[in-house]
Amino acid sequence: MAAQSSKSSKIIVQGYPRIENTESKDDGLLNDRELAEHKKRVPFEDLPKLILTAIESANRKSGRAMLNILPGADDSEIAETYKNIGRELFNYFRQYSSDPASFAFQLRGQNCREVGTQQFRNKALQKERMNSGWRYQYLAIDCSQKTGRFASVSELGLREADFNAVVEIKKSHTPLSIYVSVKNRSNTIGGPDWPNAIQALEALAISDKNRRGPYICIFAFVMESGGRSVKRTKDKSLRSPNTELWASDYFWPFFANYSYEEIMQTVLRVLIENPDTEKISIGIPLEILDVFESCCREADLVDAMGNFDDPSKLVSFFCNTNRVSRKSGNAKKN
């Protein structure tokens, strides 16, 4: 498997065991038969406990992500974050009304704080969708740590990679380091974004000062079947000779020592027995609603009680990016 000659010219083909069969679609891919094997797997009766823990951990992470609160932020930084979120929420409220007339009609008499809360939840849907990826990332890490196959499994939590695993190579004095970026499905990354994503993940592997031995980079699609593949350019050149795409039917047996269906059937069982865990519980801080209400008042959209009292004003608001506040007479650009 040769490296791409242009942008990947500085990339060194890693010396981990590869499949050598030019007649196979897997030619050049990692030969896992040359790696340490699973010694055991999480007992089936214990798997639901790990799944429940992974779901709860993902829910907590989703909650932090929805509010964009950085670790270690002090009170003043949190207050400023809430102000920014409140303004962003107001802009979101204006920009994402699919039908200005219908939306204005529906808002008649509603309180702006209740509407702001609903808009916040709508805006948070993207973060909620990411919840599944985090859920299965945590589960894969927990299961991998208990199979006896890996010398170490560590959560990274970086933009480039989610976790790192180190596995011994048979008949070798150096192990293989695996850098994994977990995605729900392959379409999570758009076509034009693949080159940068691959480059960033491999750059992380190359710069890891704690790494000993060769590395491989993996983009794992934890809810999509399809075995293994690689990314190529239009002229069929490899994007990287050290990066593979692993679908769920290969990913889960490799790391967790369970099949994709076994994992999903057990997750279903956990959700049936614990239905509330599927709901991401996050309350919107009152400070955010204060800013949202203030923006509504500045734009003269609500009455003294904070209720949307004039649908015609709302239609005008939704249809114009710059709106003149009738109260102040000043142009407001939100």
C-alpha positions in Angstrom: 0.0 0.0 0.0 1.9 3.1 -1.2 1.6 6.5 0.3 0.2 9.4 -1.7 3.0 11.3 -3.4 1.8 14.9 -2.9 0.4 16.2 0.4 1.2 12.9 2.1 4.9 12.8 1.0 6.0 13.4 4.6 3.9 10.6 5.9 5.9 7.4 6.7 4.1 4.1 6.0 3.9 2.5 9.4 5.3 -0.9 9.9 2.4 -2.7 11.5 1.3 -6.1 10.1 -0.9 -5.8 7.0 -2.9 -8.2 4.9 -0.9 -9.1 1.8 -3.3 -10.4 -0.8 -3.6 -8.4 -4.0 -6.7 -10.3 -4.9 -8.5 -9.2 -1.7 -10.3 -5.9 -1.1 -8.6 -5.9 2.3 -5.1 -5.9 0.8 -2.9 -3.6 2.8 -5.3 -3.3 5.7 -4.3 -4.1 9.3 -3.8 -7.8 9.8 -5.4 -8.3 13.2 -4.4 -12.0 13.3 -0.9 -10.7 14.1 -2.1 -8.8 17.1 -2.7 -9.9 20.7 -6.1 -11.6 21.1 -8.9 -11.0 23.5 -8.4 -13.0 26.7 -12.0 -12.5 27.8 -15.0 -10.2 27.4 -17.3 -8.4 29.8 -19.7 -11.0 31.2 -23.0 -10.6 29.4 -24.9 -10.0 32.7 -22.5 -7.1 33.4 -22.8 -5.5 30.0 -26.1 -3.6 30.8 -24.3 -1.9 33.7 -21.6 -0.6 31.5 -24.1 0.6 28.9 -26.1 2.4 31.6 -22.9 4.1 32.8 -22.0 5.1 29.2 -25.4 6.6 28.6 -25.3 8.6 31.8 -21.8 9.8 31.0 -22.8 10.8 27.5 -25.9 12.7 28.9 -23.7 14.7 31.3 -21.3 15.6 28.5 -24.2 16.6 26.3 -25.5 18.9 29.0 -22.1 20.7 29.2 -21.8 20.9 25.5 -25.2 22.5 25.1 -24.2 25.3 27.4 -20.6 25.6 26.0 -19.3 25.9 29.6 -15.5 25.4 29.5 -13.9 23.4 32.3 -12.6 25.6 35.1 -14.7 28.7 34.1 -15.2 31.2 36.9 -18.4 33.0 37.7 -17.7 36.0 35.5 -16.8 33.8 32.5 -20.0 31.8 33.0 -22.1 35.0 33.2 -20.5 36.2 29.9 -21.2 32.8 28.3 -24.8 33.0 29.4 -25.1 36.5 27.8 -23.7 35.3 24.5 -26.0 32.2 24.5 -29.0 34.5 25.2 -28.1 36.7 22.2 -27.4 33.7 20.0 -30.8 32.2 21.0 -32.5 35.4 20.0 -30.8 35.3 16.6 -31.7 31.7 16.2 -35.3 32.5 17.1 -35.4 35.0 14.2 -33.4 33.1 11.6 -35.0 29.7 11.8 -38.7 30.5 11.4 -39.5 28.4 8.4 -42.8 30.2 7.8 -42.8 33.8 9.2 -46.6 34.2 9.0 -47.5 30.8 10.4 -44.9 31.1 13.2 -46.1 34.6 14.1 -49.7 33.3 14.3 -48.6 30.4 16.6 -46.8 32.8 18.9 -49.8 35.0 19.6 -50.1 35.5 23.3 -47.3 33.2 24.2 -44.7 34.3 26.8 -41.3 35.0 25.4 -39.5 33.1 28.1 -41.5 29.9 27.4 -40.8 30.4 23.7 -37.1 31.0 24.5 -37.0 27.7 26.4 -38.5 25.8 23.5 -36.1 27.5 21.0 -33.2 26.5 23.3 -34.3 22.9 23.2 -34.6 23.0 19.4 -31.2 24.6 19.1 -29.7 21.8 21.3 -30.9 19.0 19.0 -27.6 18.8 17.2 -25.8 18.3 20.5 -28.3 15.6 21.4 -27.6 13.8 18.2 -23.9 13.7 19.1 -25.0 12.0 22.4 -25.1 8.6 20.7 -21.6 8.9 19.5 -20.4 9.8 23.0 -22.4 6.9 24.4 -20.8 4.3 22.2 -17.4 5.9 22.6 -17.6 5.4 26.4 -18.9 1.9 26.0 -16.2 0.9 23.7 -13.5 2.2 26.0 -15.0 0.4 29.0 -15.4 -2.9 27.2 -11.9 -2.7 25.7 -10.3 -2.1 29.1 -11.8 -5.4 30.3 -11.0 -7.8 27.4 -7.3 -8.3 28.2 -6.4 -7.6 24.6 -5.0 -4.1 25.1 -2.0 -2.9 27.1 -3.9 0.3 27.7 -7.0 2.2 26.6 -7.2 5.9 27.3 -9.9 8.5 26.6 -8.5 11.5 24.8 -11.6 13.6 24.3 -9.9 15.7 21.6 -11.3 17.2 18.5 -9.0 14.9 16.4 -9.4 11.7 18.4 -11.7 10.2 21.0 -9.6 7.5 22.5 -6.3 5.7 22.1 -5.6 2.0 22.5 -2.2 0.1 22.6 -2.1 -3.5 21.5 0.9 -5.9 21.4 2.1 -7.1 18.0 2.9 -10.8 18.0 6.6 -11.5 17.2 7.5 -7.8 17.8 9.1 -5.9 20.6 7.0 -2.8 20.0 3.3 -2.4 20.3 0.8 -0.8 17.9 -0.9 2.5 19.0 -4.4 3.0 17.7 -5.9 6.4 17.5 -9.7 6.3 17.1 -12.2 9.0 16.1 -15.7 7.8 16.8 -18.5 8.9 14.5 -22.2 7.7 14.3 -22.1 7.1 10.5 -19.8 7.8 7.6 -21.9 10.8 6.4 -21.0 12.6 9.7 -18.0 14.0 7.8 -18.7 15.7 4.6 -16.7 14.9 1.4 -14.6 18.1 1.4 -13.8 17.7 5.1 -12.2 14.2 4.8 -8.7 15.4 3.9 -8.4 17.7 6.8 -9.9 15.2 9.2 -7.5 12.5 8.2 -4.5 14.9 8.3 -5.4 16.1 11.8 -5.8 12.6 13.2 -2.5 11.4 11.8 -0.8 14.6 13.0 -1.9 13.7 16.5 -0.5 10.2 16.2 2.8 11.5 14.8 3.2 14.1 17.6 2.4 11.8 20.5 5.6 11.8 22.5 4.4 8.8 24.6 3.9 6.6 21.6 6.3 3.6 21.2 6.2 1.7 17.9 4.0 2.2 14.9 0.6 3.7 14.8 -2.7 3.4 12.9 -5.5 5.9 12.7 -9.1 4.8 12.7 -12.4 6.5 11.9 -15.0 4.3 13.5 -18.7 4.3 12.4 -20.4 2.8 15.4 -23.9 2.5 13.9 -23.2 1.6 10.3 -22.3 -1.8 8.8 -19.8 -2.3 6.1 -16.5 -3.9 7.2 -13.4 -1.9 6.5 -12.2 0.5 3.9 -9.8 3.4 3.1 -10.3 6.9 1.7 -8.9 7.6 -1.7 -8.6 10.7 -3.9 -10.4 11.0 -7.3 -7.3 9.5 -9.0 -7.6 6.5 -6.6 -4.5 7.5 -4.5 -4.6 6.9 -0.8 -5.4 9.8 1.5 -3.1 8.1 4.0 -1.5 4.7 4.1 -2.0 4.5 7.8 -5.7 5.4 8.1 -8.6 3.0 7.9 -12.4 3.4 8.2 -14.0 0.8 10.4 -17.8 0.1 10.3 -19.6 -1.2 13.3 -19.5 -4.9 12.3 -15.7 -4.8 12.5 -15.2 -2.1 15.2 -17.2 -3.7 18.0 -15.7 -7.2 17.8 -12.2 -5.7 17.6 -12.5 -3.5 20.7 -15.4 -4.9 22.8 -15.3 -8.6 21.8 -19.1 -8.4 21.2 -20.9 -8.2 17.8 -22.6 -5.1 16.6 -26.0 -6.7 17.0 -25.2 -8.0 20.5 -24.3 -4.4 21.5 -27.4 -2.9 20.0 -29.8 -5.5 21.4 -28.4 -5.0 24.9 -28.6 -1.2 24.6 -32.3 -1.7 23.6 -32.9 -3.8 26.6 -31.3 -1.2 28.9 -33.4 1.6 27.3 -36.6 -0.5 27.8 -35.7 -1.1 31.4 -34.6 2.5 32.0 -36.6 4.7 29.7 -35.7 8.0 31.5 -32.1 7.6 30.6 -32.9 8.3 26.9 -33.9 11.8 27.9 -31.2 14.4 28.2 -32.2 16.5 31.2 -30.9 20.1 31.0 -32.5 23.2 32.3 -31.9 26.5 30.6 -30.3 28.9 33.1 -32.5 31.9 34.0 -29.7 34.3 33.0 -30.0 33.1 29.4 -33.8 33.7 29.4 -33.2 37.1 30.9 -31.1 38.1 27.9 -33.5 36.6 25.5 -36.4 38.5 27.0 -34.4 41.7 27.0 -33.7 41.3 23.3 -37.4 40.7 22.6 -38.2 43.9 24.5 -35.6 45.9 22.7 -37.1 44.8 19.4 -40.5 45.8 20.7 -42.0 42.3 20.2 -43.6 41.8 23.6 -46.0 43.6 25.9 -45.4 44.5 29.6 -46.0 40.9 30.6 -43.5 39.6 28.2 -46.1 38.1 25.8 -45.9 38.3 22.0 -48.9 40.7 21.5 -48.7 41.6 17.8 -48.2 39.0 15.1 -47.7 41.7 12.5 -44.6 43.0 14.3 -43.3 39.4 14.4 -43.7 38.9 10.7 -41.8 42.2 10.1 -39.1 41.0 12.5 -38.7 37.6 10.8 -38.6 39.1 7.3 -35.9 41.7 8.0 -32.4 41.2 9.2 -32.3 44.8 10.5 -35.3 46.0 12.4 -36.1 49.4 13.9 -37.2 49.3 17.5 -40.4 51.3 17.8 -39.6 52.0 21.4 -36.1 53.4 21.0 -36.2 54.5 17.3 -32.7 53.1 16.9 -31.8 50.4 14.4 -31.0 47.2 16.1 -28.7 44.7 14.4 -29.0 41.4 16.1 
